Amino acid sequence: MPALKCTCGTPLDFGGTANPISWFFFSEAEQCALPQTAGMEEFVRLMKHAVLCPSCKRFWIWWNKGEMPVEYVPVSAASTSDASTT
């Protein structure tokens, strides 16, 4: 089962179906560029995968298949950690 450990220490298991922390998305421009006859296979090809940490709300996004995900930290979490270091 695919898993990732979040920076906050929470293990993120994102395998399986109907996983509440696993997200898939694509841009509106990518959607508009598809022909009207596009099927699910074309949409799946466009989709980016993301995982949302339920503890700290960081998003981990795989912009390119086969590469490591990019970590996105909510502003409130970043402000909290910045304040604690001063």
WOPEHU-V226679 format. One record per backbone hydrogen bond with DSSP energy under -1.0 kcal/mol. NH is the residue of the N-H (numbers start at 1). CO is the residue of the C=O. If there is no record, write none. Layout:
((NH & CO) (NH & CO))
This chain:
((4 & 12) (6 & 10) (9 & 6) (12 & 4) (14 & 2) (22 & 19) (23 & 50) (25 & 48) (31 & 27) (32 & 28) (33 & 29) (34 & 31) (38 & 35) (43 & 39) (44 & 40) (45 & 41) (46 & 42) (47 & 43) (48 & 25) (50 & 23) (51 & 60) (52 & 21) (53 & 58) (57 & 53) (59 & 72) (60 & 51) (61 & 70) (62 & 49) (67 & 64) (70 & 61) (72 & 59) (78 & 74) (79 & 75) (80 & 76) (81 & 77) (82 & 78) (83 & 79) (84 & 80))
